[in-house]
Amino acid sequence: MNARSPSPSPDSPPAPPETLLIIGAGPKALAVAAKAKVMRDLDLPAPDVRVVEAHAVGANWQSIGGWTDGRHRLGTSPEKDIGFPYRSAVAARGAGALNAEISRRMLDYSWMSFLVEHQTYAEWVDRGRPNPHHHVWARYLQWVATRIELDVTIGTVRAISADEERWALDVVDADGRSAEVVGDALMITGPGSSDSAMLDDERVLSVSAFWDLVGRRGLPVASRAAVIGGGETAGSALDELVRHEVMTVSVISPGATIYTRGESYFENAMFSDPTSWPNLSVEERRDVIRRTDRGVFSVSVQENLLGDNRIHHLQGRVVTARRSDDLIALTLHNPGRPAQTHSFDLVVDATGGQPLWFLDLFTDDAADLLELTLGRTPTLERIESAVGHDLAIAGLSPKLFLPNLAGFAQGPGFPNLSCLGELSNRILRVATRPGRGARAARTGASEATGKMTDEVR
């Protein structure tokens, strides 16, 4: 790491971190790393981004990650790539030309540029711009990583520690060798593990166990199957399950029905541009997230399932699961109604990841820092409410960026793929005034070389 700059005066804005650690080499990490590279190329202050990933770049979009077999289609348009919505705002106010140049350079890492380089852009357009399969989306992310020369360490994070100046990750590689990776700020992405199920039984499959059996063509024949969950993870599992020898499939979720994700302009605009999000009440925010993001299937999955009369919906939350002879008995709870028990010979627990999975990795010092900042024991609601405009926990030093938990406080697009460019804006924004270099950019002084500089006072 470079030597630290002198401490700023109390009236100065905080200096950006010199090294930003990111856990997980998915689209959020690529969005931040690519924009940081563009900023450095333009002489804007930006951190060195170091990514730690357990498997490979884009792993959660491949079978290796345990969340898919890679053959199902992306629920979001691929045009919402790592630069979308291409409204860069990382340079300070008054640097409009510089921000526009950043957006233009981010197009070099766009989905369209990926297709153009592989000479498949025209085919994709002629086929109606279909959403790609998950494994193709992973290839796009890997292509970006190669082009920006992503600094990625392959290894599993075993512990996360912190003091008042830095974060440290204890990383173990595939050979069991341990190393410490240190940085001035930390960003955590990803849903955590996909290998947990509500009952340890061969007839109750976790997400990873389900996709492993699918990949090995070992999914057991079932007369009556159930998929627990109403979100995109459950939707992909259901979309796969109906391709197998199953007589009936019950989708179990708390909602009154299986909802489709809102895809009108009004819903999408709220994801792409969260400017008005702080003006909404708590109840309105929860309602938007519930109707458009959590517990909903994508339009494409719904269309695939419409004509299949084997699929049914059961409303309720599963409160108990137990083995009953050769079946799995699930007890469902609905407020104001008697509990009901239904039996199945195959159950897929597709309730998704654990939002606070990373807390299990925190050492005592890191946990104490977080608890002192929150003023109480960390809970999902408290952490979500504490995420600031920059997608970090407000008041916590060193910075801890949690975009996956920023939906409630900052906008519904940050936890998913809806506004990766705005996500990188928030994390990388320069808090200082533009100097002579930015003014030169506005007057076109750098047109001859395509190189802009920004001398930050």
Buried (B, 14 or more C-beta within 10 A) or exposed (E): EEEEEEEEEEEEEEBBBBBBBBBBBBBBBBBBBBBBBBBBBBBBBBBBBBBBBBBBBBBBBBBBBBBBBBBBBBBBBBEBBBBBBBBBBBBBEEBBBBBBBBBBBBEBBBBBBBBEEEEEBEEBEEEEEEBBBBBBBBBBBBBBBEBBEBBBBBBBBEBBBBEEEBBBBBBBEEEEEEEEBBBBBBBBBBBBBBEBBBBEEEBBBBBBBBBBBBEEEEBBEBEBBBBBBBBBBBBBBBBBBBEBEBEBBBBBBBBEEBBBBBEEEEBBEBBBBBEEBEEBEEEEBEEBBBBBBBBBBBBBBBEBBEEEEBBEBBBBBBEEBEBEEEBBBBBBBBEEEEEEEBBBBBBBBBBBBBBBBBBEBBBEEBBEBBBEBBEEEBEEEBBBBBBBEBBBBEEBBBBBBBBBBBBBBBBBBBBBBBBBBBBBBBBBBBEBBBBEBBBBBBEEBBEEEEEBBBEBE
